[in-house]
């Protein structure tokens, strides 16, 4: 007999709250159905990469893995296939996207934010990619374009442990919290306690945000690997006014 908690019910879906917050792909599957907007947050580094690329007029196609299917997908689109961080050319590194001479169509694989975005494309009504760079701009866009009663599901991608289990990542909680705090500042109401807690975490970290990103485990991992610039770019709070909306399979300017 299956457990009564094997499927998300109203509490796990955070009903009847209008602004919800959850973690990872399973969390997205719980809180996004029925929502008017899904918000994917993967600060280090998928959604920061999307923000930098969209600033440059690019279209970013999410894909879960850099495999043969991704290569075929990119070839079909006439798009560049981004490599893992540290590879030549475009990669899952915001610095690589900023430094490239041109950025057009890009397939950007990642097992966290990109994988979640790829799945949400099949059933979410609308999907946006949010980082610290465009959190405020996206909150303003939501307030201007969606009705007051709209349901907004915010998904922090997190990272993965070696066994594939979700590792909640502070940087994603802060990115989600920045967006949720923006919604609150614009007058939105009816936040779940989970969403309120994410906003409170951001409010507490904001005065020393860059230091927090550098000091958290994900930031230290990247810095130790030689990617300090990626962490600095991710910390550019409100550095972009471009809203990254998933349209026709690609994140692009709303």
Secondary structure, DSSP 8 states (H G I E B T S, - for coil): ---TTSS--TTTTTTT-SEEEEEHHHHHHHHSTT-SEEEEE-TTTHHHHHHHHHHTT-EEEEES-SSHHHHHHHHHHT-EE-BSTTSSSSBS-HHHHHHSS---EEEEE-TTHHHHHHHHTTT-S-EEEE-TTTHHHHHHHHHHHS-TT--EEEEE--EE-TTS-EE--HHHHHHHHHHHHHHHHTT---B-HHHHHHHHHHHHHGGGHHHHHHHSHHHHHHHHTT-HHHHHHHT-TT-----EEEETTEEEE-
